[in-house]
């Protein structure tokens, strides 16, 4: 894989496909070359600064990091449980985040692929094209997201990088006027969320072979569930199912996650590879996010979403659904659930009155786990007697899905690599496979068809067979020196 100063200045997602001796795709490597370093520069900071600082990890789901860090420092200051008002406001903030993020991903980033087809023209396959061809769908997507963002503004003070959650609770309640305004718009949001599930379900029904087989592979599933097995996106215990649906681990306390999960470092990526300690690196990797959560829980505690979950499960005909494109359907079920939960929370009097903060016996460490839009998010901190953070470990959702994204790329490459030449069609399909996981990577974006991507094809002996760069400025190019076996 090449990596020069120009690439470093303009980072792009890089994929290497490795062939075996029979020239079949043996392995796919998604290289994450951007280095962030958050875990180190948080060290030495006062713990109360961290819930605001860590939001800079992600511009799409800052609320998730804000809340996961706050939950971890609740433990540090002994604020367990937090007050009823603090939990109600935090939950409203979180489900508003789930709503806006799922709407953004489905309508802005993925609907161009799903509505126009993977090989449609780039000029059409973007949110502008969707707005022209499907104006009502685009409008509903924009307004669903706007509603979620307004909930975030009300509960955290700002739409992006708010300060509403603090160690031990919250710093503001919801006013009656704010609650009433959200209530007024809720019926329309619920209607549109249901229509969004119907769109995703219809796409699966119309394209059953593609949606069942594309990027499909078997894996374990990990997520939080409520103590009674229900879906809970804010809190709960860890559960793992194997690829056949058997529960392997259940009721694992969030503070004990290291007894369940181990992280591995590989030389070709800055992103770690988590796996289950009890199964090892080869068998223990897993998927997180909507596809895992919808199938890992026993039921969804909101009526319309539970009906849709049952339809999703029925699609598998007695087996777990493992196709990557099924993430979109599951994501819309979660969006519907989020709107239903928002409605339940707006009826909770604790939103409007009650104690904001609580404290207890000081601890040296704390773990906060939350279900972010992309999957399970873990924040783990140790704090010294001087209130400064001495250790930080973060396992973000995209990291949990690291091996899964590599498997998705390998699956797609095996099906769509024609001969030894990397084609635009193959690149399109690789992007679609990665995008299904909604990762915090540049190829997750689809605003105007601008997805920088480098794909290199290596033979069994390590020599370059083909290499293609795709950029918004130059389209598809083959760098000088790259060997293209198809042209030899």
LUMDOKE-44514 format. One record per residue (C-alpha): y negated, z, x. Coordinates in Angstrom, 2 decimals. Each point is the difference from the previous one (the first is absolute). Layout:
+---------+---------+---------+
!      c2 !      c3 !      c1 !
+---------+---------+---------+
!       Y !       Z !       X !
...
+---------+---------+---------+
This chain:
+---------+---------+---------+
!      c2 !      c3 !      c1 !
+---------+---------+---------+
!    0.00 !    0.00 !    0.00 !
!   -3.41 !   -0.93 !    1.38 !
!   -2.92 !    2.37 !   -0.17 !
!   -3.28 !   -0.86 !    1.72 !
!   -3.57 !    1.28 !   -0.04 !
!   -0.93 !   -2.24 !   -2.92 !
!    2.85 !    1.44 !   -2.02 !
!   -1.06 !    3.52 !    0.91 !
!   -3.53 !   -0.71 !   -1.18 !
!    1.28 !   -1.57 !   -3.22 !
!    3.24 !    1.83 !   -0.87 !
!    2.57 !   -1.84 !   -2.04 !
!    3.40 !    0.93 !   -1.32 !
!    2.73 !   -1.19 !    2.31 !
!    3.62 !   -0.71 !   -0.86 !
!    2.81 !   -0.86 !    2.39 !
!    3.21 !   -1.56 !   -1.32 !
!    3.01 !    0.37 !    2.31 !
!    2.89 !   -2.46 !   -0.30 !
!    3.61 !    0.74 !    0.86 !
!    2.33 !   -2.35 !    1.89 !
!    0.75 !   -1.86 !   -3.24 !
!   -3.78 !   -0.51 !   -0.49 !
!   -0.14 !    2.28 !   -3.02 !
!   -2.80 !    2.52 !   -0.43 !
!    1.46 !    3.20 !    1.39 !
!   -3.06 !    2.22 !    0.01 !
!   -3.61 !   -0.05 !   -1.12 !
!   -2.70 !    2.07 !    1.66 !
!   -3.31 !    0.67 !   -1.71 !
!   -2.31 !    1.03 !    2.86 !
!   -2.76 !    2.44 !   -0.87 !
!   -2.43 !   -0.38 !    2.90 !
!   -3.01 !    1.90 !   -1.35 !
!   -0.20 !    3.48 !    1.53 !
!   -1.69 !    2.71 !   -2.06 !
!    0.61 !    3.34 !    1.71 !
!   -0.97 !    2.24 !   -2.93 !
!    2.60 !    2.61 !    0.84 !
!   -1.62 !    0.68 !    3.37 !
!   -3.68 !    0.01 !   -0.80 !
!    0.50 !    2.34 !   -2.96 !
!    1.19 !    2.59 !    2.51 !
!   -2.80 !    2.41 !    0.85 !
!   -1.87 !   -0.50 !   -3.26 !
!   -0.63 !    2.85 !   -2.47 !
!    2.63 !   -0.22 !   -2.71 !
!   -2.55 !   -0.19 !   -2.83 !
!   -1.34 !   -3.29 !    1.38 !
!    3.36 !   -1.76 !   -0.06 !
!    0.37 !   -0.88 !   -3.72 !
!   -3.18 !   -2.06 !    0.28 !
!    0.77 !   -1.44 !    3.45 !
!    3.48 !   -1.33 !   -0.78 !
!   -1.28 !   -2.15 !   -2.84 !
!   -1.11 !   -2.47 !    2.67 !
!    3.67 !   -0.79 !    0.57 !
!   -0.13 !   -2.40 !   -2.94 !
!   -2.78 !   -1.66 !   -1.95 !
!    2.28 !   -0.69 !   -2.97 !
!    1.66 !    3.39 !   -0.54 !
!   -2.34 !    2.59 !    1.60 !
!    0.58 !    2.33 !   -2.97 !
!    3.68 !    0.31 !    0.90 !
!   -0.80 !    1.17 !    3.55 !
!   -2.76 !    2.26 !   -1.32 !
!    2.42 !    1.74 !   -2.36 !
!    2.99 !    0.13 !    2.37 !
!   -2.14 !    1.70 !    2.65 !
!   -1.49 !    2.39 !   -2.56 !
!    3.50 !    0.93 !   -1.18 !
!    1.07 !    0.69 !    3.58 !
!   -2.98 !    2.29 !    0.64 !
!    0.63 !    1.77 !   -3.31 !
!    3.11 !    1.25 !    1.76 !
!   -1.91 !    0.93 !    3.14 !
!   -2.44 !    2.24 !   -1.87 !
!    2.69 !    1.33 !   -2.35 !
!   -1.44 !   -1.63 !   -3.12 !
!    3.32 !   -0.56 !   -1.76 !
!   -0.15 !   -0.60 !   -2.80 !
!   -3.52 !   -1.32 !   -0.42 !
!   -1.82 !    0.73 !   -3.27 !
!    0.77 !   -1.89 !   -3.20 !
!   -3.44 !   -1.65 !    0.10 !
!    0.42 !   -1.09 !    3.61 !
!    3.39 !   -1.56 !   -0.73 !
!   -1.24 !   -1.77 !   -3.15 !
!   -2.99 !   -1.55 !    1.79 !
!    2.09 !   -0.99 !    3.03 !
!    2.65 !   -1.58 !   -2.21 !
!   -2.63 !   -1.95 !   -1.92 !
!   -1.44 !   -1.20 !    3.31 !
!    3.44 !   -1.02 !    1.23 !
!    1.10 !   -1.87 !   -3.11 !
!   -3.36 !   -1.78 !   -0.04 !
!    0.79 !   -1.05 !    3.57 !
!    3.46 !   -1.23 !   -1.00 !
!   -1.54 !   -2.04 !   -2.80 !
!   -2.70 !   -1.66 !    2.08 !
!    2.28 !   -0.73 !    2.96 !
!    2.84 !   -1.46 !   -2.08 !
!   -2.48 !   -2.14 !   -1.94 !
!   -1.54 !   -1.22 !    3.25 !
!    3.32 !   -0.91 !    1.52 !
!    1.55 !   -1.72 !   -3.01 !
!   -2.99 !   -1.94 !   -1.29 !
!   -2.01 !   -0.69 !    3.17 !
!    2.63 !   -0.23 !    2.72 !
!    3.33 !   -0.99 !   -1.55 !
!   -0.73 !   -1.80 !   -3.28 !
!   -0.98 !   -3.22 !    1.85 !
!    3.54 !   -0.17 !    1.45 !
!    1.66 !    0.89 !   -3.29 !
!   -2.09 !   -2.15 !   -2.35 !
!   -0.41 !   -3.15 !    2.14 !
!    3.16 !    0.06 !    2.11 !
!    0.57 !    0.79 !    3.67 !
!   -0.60 !   -3.55 !    1.21 !
!   -3.14 !   -0.78 !   -2.00 !
!   -3.16 !   -1.05 !    1.80 !
!   -1.90 !    2.74 !    1.82 !
!   -3.23 !   -1.15 !   -1.64 !
!    1.54 !    0.93 !   -3.36 !
!    2.25 !    2.91 !    0.99 !
!   -2.62 !    2.78 !    0.04 !
!   -1.91 !    2.23 !   -2.38 !
!   -2.66 !   -2.66 !   -0.59 !
!    2.73 !   -2.41 !   -1.09 !
!    1.44 !    2.62 !   -2.33 !
!   -3.45 !    0.59 !   -1.51 !
!   -0.35 !   -3.72 !   -0.72 !
!    3.50 !   -0.61 !   -1.35 !
!    0.63 !    3.37 !   -1.68 !
!   -3.44 !    1.50 !   -0.72 !
!    1.26 !    2.63 !   -2.45 !
!    2.66 !    1.26 !    2.41 !
!   -2.53 !    0.20 !    2.84 !
!   -2.53 !    1.79 !   -2.23 !
!    2.51 !    2.62 !   -1.10 !
!    1.08 !    0.59 !    3.59 !
!   -3.58 !    0.52 !    1.13 !
!   -0.83 !    2.40 !   -2.85 !
!    3.22 !    2.00 !    0.39 !
!   -0.90 !    0.55 !    3.62 !
!   -3.59 !    0.85 !   -0.90 !
!    1.23 !    2.69 !   -2.42 !
!    2.12 !    1.56 !    2.73 !
!   -2.91 !   -0.08 !    2.42 !
!   -2.22 !    1.71 !   -2.55 !
!    2.55 !    2.81 !   -0.30 !
!   -0.08 !    0.38 !    3.79 !
!   -3.81 !    0.11 !   -0.03 !
!   -0.05 !    2.68 !   -2.69 !
!    2.60 !    2.22 !    1.66 !
!   -0.83 !   -0.47 !    3.68 !
!   -3.73 !   -0.79 !   -0.03 !
!    0.31 !   -3.59 !    1.31 !
!    2.20 !   -3.04 !   -0.63 !
!    0.91 !   -0.14 !    3.69 !
!    0.31 !    2.94 !    2.41 !
!   -0.84 !    2.74 !   -2.48 !
!    0.02 !    3.74 !    0.64 !
!    1.38 !    1.43 !   -3.26 !
!    3.14 !    1.65 !    1.41 !
!   -0.32 !    2.79 !    2.56 !
!    2.54 !    2.37 !    1.56 !
!    0.79 !    2.46 !   -2.76 !
!   -1.16 !   -2.10 !   -2.95 !
!   -2.95 !   -2.16 !   -1.01 !
!   -3.79 !    0.11 !    0.19 !
!   -0.89 !   -1.29 !   -3.45 !
!    1.26 !   -0.20 !   -3.59 !
!   -0.22 !   -2.87 !   -2.47 !
!   -2.81 !    0.19 !   -2.55 !
!    0.57 !   -0.47 !   -3.72 !
!   -2.13 !   -3.15 !    0.04 !
!    2.05 !   -1.49 !    2.84 !
!    3.25 !    0.83 !   -1.78 !
!   -1.21 !   -1.50 !   -3.29 !
!   -1.04 !   -3.24 !    1.72 !
!    3.45 !   -0.34 !    1.55 !
!    1.65 !    0.77 !   -3.33 !
!   -2.04 !   -2.72 !   -1.68 !
!    1.38 !   -2.71 !    2.28 !
!    3.57 !    1.34 !    0.16 !
!    1.55 !   -1.90 !   -2.97 !
!   -1.00 !   -3.38 !    1.43 !
!    1.27 !    0.97 !    3.47 !
!    3.32 !    1.04 !   -1.51 !
!    0.29 !   -3.31 !   -1.85 !
!   -0.77 !   -1.99 !    3.14 !
!    2.40 !    2.04 !    2.13 !
!    2.79 !   -0.73 !   -2.48 !
!   -0.89 !   -3.71 !    0.10 !
!    0.21 !    0.14 !    3.81 !
!    3.56 !    1.31 !   -0.18 !
!    0.81 !   -2.77 !   -2.46 !
!   -1.35 !   -2.62 !    2.45 !
!    2.12 !    1.33 !    2.86 !
!    3.08 !    0.24 !   -2.22 !
!   -0.55 !   -3.52 !   -1.32 !
!   -0.30 !   -1.41 !    3.53 !
!    3.36 !    1.56 !    0.87 !
!    1.59 !   -1.40 !   -3.14 !
!   -1.31 !   -3.51 !    0.60 !
!    0.97 !   -0.06 !    3.68 !
!    3.12 !    2.15 !   -0.01 !
!    1.85 !   -1.57 !    2.99 !
!   -3.08 !    0.11 !    2.24 !
!   -1.08 !    3.48 !   -1.02 !
!    3.54 !    1.33 !    0.42 !
!    0.79 !   -1.59 !    3.38 !
!   -3.29 !   -0.38 !    1.89 !
!   -0.25 !    2.58 !    2.77 !
!    2.92 !    1.91 !   -1.47 !
!    1.97 !    2.49 !    2.09 !
!    1.63 !    3.35 !   -0.63 !
!   -1.63 !    3.23 !    1.15 !
!   -0.36 !    3.71 !   -0.59 !
!   -2.93 !    1.17 !   -2.15 !
!   -2.27 !    3.01 !    0.60 !
!   -2.69 !    1.59 !   -2.15 !
!   -1.32 !    3.20 !   -1.49 !
!    1.29 !    1.05 !   -3.40 !
!   -0.91 !    2.91 !   -2.22 !
!    2.37 !    2.99 !   -0.03 !
!    1.61 !   -1.35 !   -3.20 !
!    0.43 !   -3.48 !    1.50 !
!   -3.02 !   -1.56 !   -1.67 !
!   -2.39 !   -2.34 !    1.79 !
!   -2.92 !    1.94 !    1.46 !
!   -2.47 !   -1.85 !    2.18 !
!   -2.01 !    3.07 !    1.07 !
!    2.60 !    2.65 !    0.87 !
!    3.70 !    0.76 !    0.05 !
!    3.12 !    0.17 !    2.16 !
!    1.54 !   -2.76 !    2.11 !
!    2.97 !   -1.98 !   -1.32 !
!    2.02 !   -2.75 !    1.69 !
!    2.40 !   -2.45 !   -1.63 !
!    2.32 !   -2.32 !    1.86 !
!    0.21 !   -3.72 !   -0.68 !
!    2.59 !    0.58 !   -2.74 !
!   -2.18 !    2.48 !   -1.86 !
!    1.78 !    3.17 !    1.11 !
!   -2.32 !    2.94 !    0.68 !
!    0.46 !    0.95 !    3.68 !
!   -2.68 !    2.69 !    0.30 !
!   -1.87 !    1.78 !   -2.77 !
!   -2.41 !    2.87 !   -0.40 !
!   -1.19 !   -0.16 !    3.62 !
!   -3.16 !    2.12 !    0.31 !
!   -3.02 !   -1.89 !    1.29 !
!   -0.47 !    2.57 !    2.79 !
!    3.50 !   -0.85 !    1.28 !
!   -0.40 !   -3.78 !    0.24 !
!    0.85 !    0.01 !    3.74 !
!    3.49 !    1.23 !   -0.85 !
!    0.43 !   -3.23 !   -1.97 !
!   -2.04 !   -2.63 !    1.90 !
!   -0.11 !   -1.01 !    3.65 !
!   -2.39 !   -2.56 !    1.55 !
!    0.98 !   -2.54 !    2.64 !
!   -2.29 !   -1.92 !    2.38 !
!    0.75 !   -3.61 !    0.93 !
!   -1.64 !   -1.89 !    2.84 !
!   -1.23 !   -2.98 !   -2.02 !
!   -2.08 !    1.82 !   -2.64 !
!   -2.55 !    2.82 !   -0.16 !
!    1.43 !    0.98 !   -3.38 !
!    2.93 !    2.42 !    0.03 !
!    3.35 !   -0.47 !   -1.77 !
!    0.99 !    3.02 !   -2.15 !
!    3.59 !    0.59 !   -1.05 !
!    2.14 !    2.73 !   -1.53 !
!    1.25 !    2.40 !    2.66 !
!    3.36 !    0.40 !   -1.67 !
!    0.74 !   -3.73 !    0.00 !
!   -1.54 !   -1.16 !    3.28 !
!   -2.20 !   -3.00 !    0.81 !
!    2.47 !   -2.72 !   -1.02 !
!    0.90 !    1.34 !   -3.45 !
!   -2.82 !    2.43 !   -0.69 !
!   -3.03 !   -2.21 !   -0.57 !
!   -1.35 !   -0.18 !   -3.52 !
!   -2.66 !   -1.39 !   -2.32 !
!   -2.84 !    1.82 !   -1.71 !
!   -2.59 !   -0.97 !   -2.61 !
!    0.24 !   -1.27 !   -3.59 !
!    3.45 !   -1.60 !    0.36 !
!    1.40 !    3.28 !    1.33 !
!   -1.87 !    2.32 !   -2.35 !
!    0.85 !   -1.79 !   -3.25 !
!    3.70 !    0.10 !    0.88 !
!    0.13 !    3.36 !    1.79 !
!   -1.33 !    2.06 !   -2.90 !
!    2.11 !    0.96 !   -3.03 !
!   -2.80 !   -0.82 !   -2.43 !
!   -3.74 !   -0.69 !   -0.18 !
!   -1.86 !    2.73 !   -1.93 !
!   -2.16 !   -2.35 !   -2.08 !
!    1.40 !   -1.92 !   -2.98 !
!   -1.02 !   -3.63 !    0.57 !
!    0.77 !    0.02 !    3.71 !
!    3.41 !    1.57 !   -0.64 !
!    0.89 !   -2.82 !   -2.39 !
!   -0.97 !   -2.48 !    2.71 !
!    1.95 !    1.91 !    2.66 !
!    3.11 !   -0.28 !   -2.13 !
!   -0.54 !   -3.76 !   -0.34 !
!   -0.38 !   -0.25 !    3.78 !
!    3.20 !    1.96 !    0.60 !
!    1.82 !   -2.18 !   -2.54 !
!   -1.04 !   -3.07 !    2.03 !
!    2.29 !    1.28 !    2.78 !
!    3.03 !   -0.07 !   -2.33 !
!    1.35 !    3.29 !    1.28 !
!   -1.10 !   -0.47 !    3.61 !
!   -3.20 !    0.95 !    1.78 !
!   -2.57 !   -2.79 !    0.18 !
!   -0.50 !   -0.85 !    3.67 !
!   -2.07 !   -3.21 !   -0.13 !
!   -3.38 !    0.30 !    1.74 !
!   -1.84 !   -1.86 !   -2.77 !
!    1.09 !    2.70 !   -2.44 !
!   -2.64 !    2.21 !    1.64 !
!   -2.60 !   -1.81 !   -2.12 !
!    1.74 !    0.82 !   -3.29 !
!    0.54 !    3.62 !    1.03 !
!   -3.63 !    0.20 !    1.14 !
!   -1.24 !   -0.99 !   -3.45 !
!    2.26 !    2.59 !   -1.64 !
!   -1.64 !    2.61 !    2.21 !
!   -3.44 !   -1.31 !   -0.92 !
!    0.85 !    0.41 !   -3.69 !
!    1.28 !    3.51 !    0.71 !
!   -3.22 !    0.81 !    1.85 !
!   -2.12 !   -0.98 !   -2.99 !
!    2.19 !    2.12 !   -2.30 !
!   -0.30 !    3.01 !    2.32 !
!   -3.77 !   -0.47 !    0.22 !
!   -0.06 !    0.26 !   -3.80 !
!    2.02 !    3.23 !    0.14 !
!   -2.28 !    1.47 !    2.65 !
!   -3.15 !   -0.85 !   -1.95 !
!    1.31 !    2.34 !   -2.72 !
!    0.41 !    2.86 !    2.47 !
!   -2.79 !    2.60 !   -0.41 !
!    0.49 !    1.04 !    3.63 !
!   -1.91 !   -3.15 !    1.02 !
!   -3.20 !    1.46 !   -1.41 !
!    0.17 !    3.70 !    0.85 !
!    1.85 !    2.40 !    2.26 !
!    0.11 !    1.23 !    3.59 !
!   -0.40 !   -2.62 !    2.70 !
!    1.52 !    1.77 !    2.99 !
!    2.64 !    2.50 !    1.01 !
!    1.17 !    1.46 !    3.31 !
!    2.92 !    2.05 !    1.25 !
!    1.83 !    1.00 !    3.14 !
!   -0.93 !   -2.17 !    2.98 !
!    2.75 !   -2.20 !    1.49 !
!    0.11 !   -1.89 !    3.29 !
!    1.28 !   -3.28 !   -1.48 !
!    0.26 !   -1.95 !   -3.20 !
!    1.43 !   -3.23 !   -1.36 !
!   -1.47 !   -2.05 !   -2.81 !
!    2.06 !   -2.76 !   -1.63 !
!   -1.22 !   -2.31 !   -2.74 !
!    1.18 !   -3.28 !   -1.49 !
!   -2.70 !   -2.45 !    1.08 !
!   -0.13 !   -3.44 !   -1.66 !
!    2.10 !   -1.47 !    2.82 !
!    2.47 !    2.87 !    0.15 !
!    0.65 !    3.48 !    1.32 !
!   -2.83 !    1.30 !    2.21 !
!    0.50 !    2.99 !    2.32 !
!   -2.74 !    2.03 !    1.72 !
!    1.15 !    2.79 !    2.34 !
!   -2.45 !    2.28 !    1.86 !
!    0.02 !    3.06 !    2.24 !
!   -3.20 !    2.06 !    0.26 !
!   -0.89 !    2.57 !    2.65 !
!   -1.58 !    3.42 !   -0.48 !
!   -3.37 !   -1.63 !    0.73 !
!    0.43 !   -2.27 !   -3.08 !
!    0.36 !   -3.11 !    2.18 !
!    2.85 !   -2.46 !   -0.57 !
!    2.49 !    0.16 !    2.86 !
!    2.58 !   -2.50 !   -1.30 !
!    0.05 !   -2.83 !   -2.51 !
!    2.85 !   -2.22 !   -1.16 !
!   -0.58 !   -2.69 !   -2.60 !
!    2.70 !   -2.18 !   -1.54 !
!   -1.79 !   -2.50 !   -2.20 !
!    1.64 !   -2.08 !   -2.70 !
!   -0.02 !   -3.25 !    1.98 !
!    1.77 !    1.80 !    2.87 !
!    2.80 !    1.15 !   -2.32 !
!    0.42 !   -3.64 !   -1.06 !
!   -0.13 !   -1.36 !    3.56 !
!    3.69 !   -0.82 !    0.36 !
!    0.11 !   -1.27 !   -3.59 !
!   -2.79 !   -2.49 !    0.67 !
!    1.88 !   -1.24 !    3.06 !
!    3.12 !   -0.41 !   -2.14 !
!   -1.99 !   -1.86 !   -2.65 !
!   -1.34 !   -2.44 !    2.59 !
!    3.49 !   -0.52 !    1.43 !
!    1.45 !   -0.64 !   -3.46 !
!   -2.68 !   -2.55 !   -0.82 !
!    0.23 !   -1.70 !    3.40 !
!    3.74 !   -0.45 !   -0.38 !
!   -0.54 !   -1.76 !   -3.32 !
!   -3.08 !   -2.08 !    0.84 !
!    0.19 !   -0.83 !    3.72 !
!    0.80 !   -3.71 !    0.12 !
!    1.52 !   -0.99 !    3.31 !
!   -2.00 !    1.33 !    2.96 !
!   -3.49 !   -0.76 !   -1.23 !
!   -2.36 !    2.54 !   -1.50 !
!   -1.58 !   -1.61 !   -3.05 !
!   -2.92 !    0.96 !   -2.20 !
!    2.48 !    0.63 !   -2.80 !
!    1.82 !    2.57 !    2.15 !
!   -3.30 !    1.70 !    0.86 !
!   -0.95 !    0.15 !   -3.68 !
!    3.31 !    1.61 !   -0.90 !
!   -0.25 !    2.54 !    2.84 !
!   -3.45 !    1.00 !   -1.23 !
!    1.26 !    0.40 !   -3.57 !
!    2.86 !    2.21 !    1.20 !
!   -2.30 !    2.28 !    2.00 !
!   -2.61 !    0.10 !   -2.74 !
!    2.53 !    1.30 !   -2.54 !
!   -0.06 !    3.31 !    1.87 !
!   -3.80 !    0.21 !   -0.30 !
!   -0.33 !    1.05 !    3.66 !
!   -3.25 !    0.96 !    1.70 !
!    0.11 !   -3.19 !    2.10 !
!   -2.09 !   -3.13 !    0.07 !
!    2.73 !   -2.19 !   -1.52 !
!   -0.05 !    2.30 !   -3.02 !
!   -3.35 !   -1.54 !   -0.89 !
!   -0.29 !   -3.10 !   -2.12 !
!   -3.67 !   -0.07 !   -0.97 !
!   -0.71 !   -3.55 !    1.11 !
!    3.25 !   -1.06 !    1.60 !
!   -1.10 !    1.34 !    3.38 !
!    3.07 !    1.55 !    1.57 !
!    0.15 !   -0.15 !    3.82 !
!    3.66 !   -0.19 !    1.01 !
!    1.91 !   -0.91 !    3.14 !
!    3.72 !   -0.80 !   -0.22 !
!    2.17 !   -0.56 !    3.07 !
!    3.59 !   -1.26 !   -0.08 !
!    2.20 !    1.08 !    2.92 !
!    3.43 !   -1.29 !    0.95 !
!    2.91 !    2.29 !    0.85 !
!   -0.96 !   -0.14 !    3.70 !
!   -3.60 !    1.04 !   -0.75 !
!   -1.67 !   -3.37 !    0.52 !
!   -2.71 !   -1.18 !   -2.40 !
!    1.32 !   -2.56 !   -2.47 !
!   -3.18 !   -0.30 !   -2.05 !
!   -3.25 !    1.89 !   -0.52 !
!   -2.62 !   -0.45 !   -2.70 !
!   -3.39 !    1.62 !   -0.49 !
!   -1.52 !    0.02 !   -3.46 !
!   -3.68 !    0.88 !   -0.24 !
!   -2.77 !   -0.55 !   -2.56 !
!   -2.06 !   -1.84 !    2.61 !
!    2.59 !   -2.45 !    1.34 !
!    2.83 !   -0.08 !   -2.53 !
!    3.43 !   -0.49 !    1.63 !
!    0.00 !   -0.56 !    3.76 !
!    2.60 !    0.08 !    2.74 !
!   -1.37 !    1.49 !    3.23 !
!    0.36 !   -2.04 !    3.16 !
!    3.19 !    0.76 !    1.83 !
!    1.98 !    0.88 !   -3.11 !
!    3.33 !   -1.80 !   -0.09 !
!    0.86 !   -1.61 !   -3.32 !
!    3.67 !   -0.84 !    0.00 !
!   -0.47 !   -2.07 !   -3.11 !
!   -2.17 !   -2.40 !    2.00 !
!    2.20 !   -0.12 !    3.14 !
+---------+---------+---------+
